[in-house]
């Protein structure tokens, strides 16, 4: 880590004494439309330095927890790895984080980075369930010759036997639609749940008391809220749609890990709302999921 690298919330890096480890995955090799997700982790961390550490919703002081940031030793080389090698590197890194007794919060990077953390968690929590917030089903078995393309992450969850709850979807291929019908899957399409909360009970029922991994692709948000993402599909969720759902999951479930992916900043001040939202979301996740003494019902 260089002297100029950002820490989380501008707080000192606690190293091996940390409670939360933010694992950066600057990877954008398989993205097929907008590029720049490899710059997402550092943009999020830089923006987090301006996020208030007093969490007004829960009344939690984020400074009372300890944080560290881990990055690939050579980010440029990491970004050139084939997807299969990239997820193997991240699996080892997340194994180290878990072995050290820390909670991992992954920062992408395109959505393909998620599998390394998921695999490390599932090895420790065989009953692991996944909550995916996303614009896309990501249920292709392979894409562009790889099973670890960003368009395939949900297929890998199901292949490994993890119960999957998908929220915010509004785009898929004909083949994915057929797969959903054949498997009897029931994604929560954005057109049905935007602006609503009644479906939260069904989300909790599907998670069924299992340990949960939460993966947020920022294109799950409407592009009016998060324009700086690789594929900004119209008709998405707003801040409170996502915030209320994740707060509900945090109250009722054991969230054992999470990630935020697909922040794709480009040059210009117009990126700041997306970067700051991603940083604010990371701080909210800490408060909702892992704050000692947080409300549980």
C-alpha positions as CSV (number, residue, x, y, z in Angstrom):
1,X,0.0,0.0,0.0
2,X,1.4,3.3,-1.0
3,X,1.6,6.4,1.2
4,X,-1.0,8.1,-1.0
5,X,-3.5,5.2,-1.0
6,X,-6.8,6.0,0.6
7,X,-8.1,4.3,3.8
8,X,-11.8,3.7,4.6
9,X,-13.6,6.8,6.0
10,X,-10.2,8.5,6.3
11,X,-9.5,6.5,9.4
12,X,-6.1,4.9,10.3
13,X,-5.5,1.5,8.8
14,X,-5.7,-1.0,11.7
15,X,-3.9,-3.8,9.9
16,X,-4.3,-7.2,11.4
17,X,-6.2,-5.8,14.4
18,X,-9.1,-4.7,12.1
19,X,-12.7,-5.8,12.4
20,X,-13.5,-5.1,8.8
21,X,-11.3,-5.7,5.8
22,X,-12.1,-3.9,2.6
23,X,-10.7,-6.0,-0.2
24,X,-10.0,-4.1,-3.4
25,X,-10.4,-5.9,-6.7
26,X,-9.5,-3.4,-9.5
27,X,-10.6,-5.7,-12.4
28,X,-12.5,-4.8,-15.6
29,X,-11.3,-7.3,-18.1
30,X,-14.6,-8.9,-19.1
31,X,-16.8,-5.8,-19.1
32,X,-18.6,-5.5,-22.4
33,X,-20.0,-2.0,-22.5
34,X,-18.8,0.9,-20.3
35,X,-15.2,0.5,-18.9
36,X,-13.6,1.9,-15.8
37,X,-14.7,-0.5,-13.0
38,X,-11.1,-1.2,-12.2
39,X,-10.9,2.3,-10.9
40,X,-14.0,1.8,-8.7
41,X,-12.3,0.6,-5.5
42,X,-10.0,3.6,-5.1
43,X,-12.7,6.0,-6.1
44,X,-15.0,4.6,-3.4
45,X,-12.3,4.8,-0.8
46,X,-11.3,8.3,-1.7
47,X,-15.0,9.4,-1.5
48,X,-15.4,7.7,1.9
49,X,-13.0,10.2,3.4
50,X,-15.8,12.7,3.2
51,X,-18.5,10.4,4.6
52,X,-19.6,11.3,8.2
53,X,-18.6,8.5,10.6
54,X,-21.7,9.1,12.8
55,X,-24.3,6.9,11.3
56,X,-27.5,8.9,11.8
57,X,-30.0,6.1,11.1
58,X,-28.7,3.6,13.6
59,X,-26.9,6.1,16.0
60,X,-23.7,4.1,15.5
61,X,-20.3,5.7,15.6
62,X,-18.3,4.0,12.8
63,X,-15.1,5.2,14.4
64,X,-15.6,2.6,17.1
65,X,-14.8,-0.2,14.7
66,X,-11.4,-0.9,13.1
67,X,-10.7,-1.1,9.4
68,X,-8.0,-2.2,7.0
69,X,-7.7,-2.2,3.3
70,X,-6.1,-4.9,1.2
71,X,-5.1,-4.6,-2.4
72,X,-3.4,-6.9,-4.9
73,X,0.3,-6.5,-4.8
74,X,0.5,-5.5,-8.4
75,X,-2.8,-4.0,-9.5
76,X,-1.8,-3.7,-13.2
77,X,-0.9,-7.4,-13.4
78,X,-4.0,-8.3,-11.5
79,X,-6.1,-6.5,-14.0
80,X,-4.7,-8.5,-16.8
81,X,-5.3,-11.9,-15.3
82,X,-7.7,-14.3,-17.1
83,X,-11.0,-14.4,-15.1
84,X,-10.3,-17.9,-13.7
85,X,-6.9,-16.8,-12.3
86,X,-8.4,-13.6,-11.0
87,X,-11.0,-15.3,-8.9
88,X,-8.4,-17.8,-7.6
89,X,-6.3,-14.8,-6.4
90,X,-9.3,-13.3,-4.7
91,X,-10.3,-16.6,-3.1
92,X,-6.9,-16.8,-1.5
93,X,-7.0,-13.2,-0.3
94,X,-10.5,-13.6,1.2
95,X,-9.4,-16.9,2.8
96,X,-6.6,-14.9,4.5
97,X,-9.1,-12.3,5.7
98,X,-11.4,-14.8,7.2
99,X,-8.6,-16.8,8.7
100,X,-7.5,-13.5,10.5
101,X,-11.0,-13.3,12.0
102,X,-12.0,-10.2,10.0
103,X,-15.2,-9.6,8.0
104,X,-14.7,-9.0,4.3
105,X,-16.3,-6.2,2.4
106,X,-15.3,-6.6,-1.3
107,X,-14.9,-3.5,-3.5
108,X,-15.1,-4.0,-7.3
109,X,-14.3,-4.0,-10.0
110,X,-16.7,-5.7,-12.3
111,X,-19.1,-8.3,-10.9
112,X,-16.9,-11.3,-11.8
113,X,-14.8,-10.4,-8.8
114,X,-17.6,-11.7,-6.5
115,X,-16.9,-15.4,-6.9
116,X,-13.6,-15.4,-5.0
117,X,-15.2,-14.0,-1.9
118,X,-18.3,-16.1,-2.3
119,X,-16.2,-19.3,-2.6
120,X,-14.2,-18.5,0.5
121,X,-17.4,-17.8,2.5
122,X,-19.2,-20.9,1.3
123,X,-16.3,-23.1,2.4
124,X,-16.9,-21.9,5.9
125,X,-20.7,-21.6,5.7
126,X,-22.1,-24.5,3.6
127,X,-25.7,-23.2,4.0
128,X,-24.7,-19.8,2.6
129,X,-27.5,-17.9,0.8
130,X,-26.9,-15.0,-1.6
131,X,-28.9,-11.7,-1.9
132,X,-28.0,-10.1,-5.2
133,X,-29.1,-6.5,-6.1
134,X,-28.5,-6.0,-9.8
135,X,-30.1,-4.9,-13.1
136,X,-29.1,-8.1,-14.8
137,X,-29.8,-11.8,-14.0
138,X,-26.2,-12.8,-14.7
139,X,-27.3,-16.3,-15.3
140,X,-25.4,-17.1,-18.4
141,X,-23.5,-20.4,-18.0
142,X,-20.5,-18.8,-19.9
143,X,-19.9,-15.7,-21.9
144,X,-17.0,-14.8,-24.2
145,X,-15.5,-18.2,-23.5
146,X,-15.4,-17.9,-19.7
147,X,-17.6,-19.2,-16.9
148,X,-16.3,-16.4,-14.7
149,X,-17.4,-13.5,-17.0
150,X,-19.3,-10.8,-15.2
151,X,-22.5,-12.0,-16.9
152,X,-22.2,-15.4,-15.2
153,X,-21.8,-14.8,-11.5
154,X,-25.4,-15.8,-10.5
155,X,-25.0,-19.0,-12.5
156,X,-22.0,-19.9,-10.4
157,X,-24.0,-19.3,-7.1
158,X,-26.6,-21.7,-8.3
159,X,-24.1,-24.2,-9.6
160,X,-22.5,-24.3,-6.2
161,X,-25.9,-24.9,-4.6
162,X,-26.5,-21.6,-2.9
163,X,-30.0,-20.3,-2.5
164,X,-30.3,-17.1,-4.5
165,X,-32.5,-14.1,-4.1
166,X,-32.3,-11.5,-6.8
167,X,-33.7,-8.0,-6.6
168,X,-33.9,-5.1,-9.0
169,X,-33.6,-7.0,-12.3
170,X,-34.8,-5.5,-15.5
171,X,-32.7,-7.0,-18.3
172,X,-31.9,-10.5,-19.5
173,X,-31.2,-12.7,-22.5
174,X,-33.7,-15.0,-24.1
175,X,-31.6,-18.0,-22.8
176,X,-31.6,-16.6,-19.3
177,X,-35.4,-16.1,-19.4
178,X,-35.8,-19.7,-20.4
179,X,-33.5,-20.8,-17.6
180,X,-35.5,-18.9,-15.1
181,X,-38.7,-20.6,-16.3
182,X,-37.2,-24.0,-16.4
183,X,-35.7,-23.7,-12.8
184,X,-38.8,-22.0,-11.4
185,X,-36.8,-19.0,-10.3
186,X,-38.7,-15.9,-9.3
187,X,-36.5,-12.8,-9.4
188,X,-37.9,-9.6,-7.9
189,X,-38.1,-7.5,-11.0
190,X,-37.6,-3.8,-10.5
191,X,-40.9,-3.0,-12.2
192,X,-42.7,-4.9,-9.4
193,X,-40.7,-3.8,-6.3
194,X,-39.5,-0.3,-6.9
195,X,-41.0,2.0,-4.2
196,X,-42.4,-1.0,-2.2
197,X,-41.4,-2.8,0.9
198,X,-44.1,-5.5,1.3
199,X,-41.9,-7.9,-0.6
200,X,-39.2,-7.8,2.1
201,X,-41.0,-10.5,4.0
202,X,-40.7,-12.8,1.0
203,X,-37.0,-12.0,0.7
204,X,-36.5,-13.0,4.4
205,X,-38.5,-16.1,3.9
206,X,-36.3,-17.2,1.0
207,X,-33.2,-16.5,3.0
208,X,-34.7,-18.8,5.6
209,X,-32.4,-18.2,8.5
210,X,-29.2,-19.0,6.6
211,X,-26.0,-17.0,6.8
212,X,-26.2,-14.5,4.0
213,X,-23.7,-13.0,1.5
214,X,-24.9,-9.7,0.0
215,X,-23.6,-8.6,-3.4
216,X,-24.6,-5.2,-4.8
217,X,-24.0,-4.4,-8.4
218,X,-24.5,-0.7,-8.5
219,X,-26.4,-0.9,-11.8
220,X,-29.2,-2.2,-9.6
221,X,-29.8,1.5,-8.9
222,X,-31.5,3.6,-11.5
223,X,-28.9,5.5,-13.6
224,X,-30.4,8.8,-12.4
225,X,-29.0,7.8,-9.0
226,X,-25.8,6.0,-10.1
227,X,-24.8,7.0,-13.7
228,X,-21.2,5.9,-13.3
229,X,-21.6,2.2,-13.9
230,X,-20.8,-0.1,-16.7
231,X,-24.3,-0.8,-18.0
232,X,-26.7,1.8,-16.7
233,X,-30.0,0.2,-17.3
234,X,-33.1,2.5,-17.0
235,X,-35.9,1.8,-14.6
236,X,-33.9,0.8,-11.5
237,X,-34.1,1.2,-7.8
238,X,-33.6,4.4,-5.8
239,X,-31.5,4.9,-2.7
240,X,-34.3,4.2,-0.2
241,X,-35.4,1.0,-2.1
242,X,-31.9,-0.4,-1.6
243,X,-31.4,1.1,1.9
244,X,-34.6,-0.2,3.3
245,X,-34.1,-3.7,2.0
246,X,-30.5,-4.0,3.3
247,X,-31.5,-2.5,6.6
248,X,-34.3,-5.2,6.9
249,X,-31.8,-7.9,6.0
250,X,-29.3,-6.6,8.5
251,X,-32.0,-6.7,11.3
252,X,-33.2,-10.2,10.5
253,X,-30.2,-12.1,9.1
254,X,-26.6,-13.0,9.8
255,X,-24.7,-11.3,7.0
256,X,-21.3,-12.9,6.9
257,X,-19.8,-10.9,4.0
258,X,-20.8,-8.4,1.3
259,X,-19.4,-6.6,-1.7
260,X,-20.1,-3.5,-3.9
261,X,-19.3,-3.8,-7.6
262,X,-19.5,-2.0,-10.9
263,X,-18.6,1.5,-9.9
264,X,-17.0,2.8,-13.1
265,X,-15.8,6.3,-12.6
266,X,-14.6,8.4,-15.5
267,X,-13.1,11.9,-15.5
268,X,-15.2,14.8,-14.3
269,X,-17.1,16.1,-11.3
270,X,-20.3,14.4,-12.6
271,X,-18.9,11.1,-11.2
272,X,-19.0,12.4,-7.6
273,X,-22.6,11.4,-6.8
274,X,-22.0,7.8,-7.9
275,X,-18.7,7.6,-6.0
276,X,-20.1,9.2,-2.8
277,X,-23.2,6.9,-3.0
278,X,-21.0,3.9,-3.2
279,X,-18.9,5.0,-0.2
280,X,-22.1,5.9,1.8
281,X,-23.5,2.5,1.0
282,X,-20.3,0.8,2.3
283,X,-20.6,2.8,5.6
284,X,-24.3,1.9,5.8
285,X,-23.5,-1.8,5.3
286,X,-21.1,-1.7,8.2
287,X,-23.7,-0.2,10.4
288,X,-26.6,-2.4,9.3
289,X,-24.8,-5.7,9.1
290,X,-21.9,-5.6,11.6
291,X,-22.2,-2.9,14.2
292,X,-22.1,-4.3,17.8
293,X,-25.5,-3.9,19.5
294,X,-27.3,-3.0,16.3
295,X,-31.1,-3.4,16.4
296,X,-32.3,-7.0,15.8
297,X,-35.9,-8.1,15.4
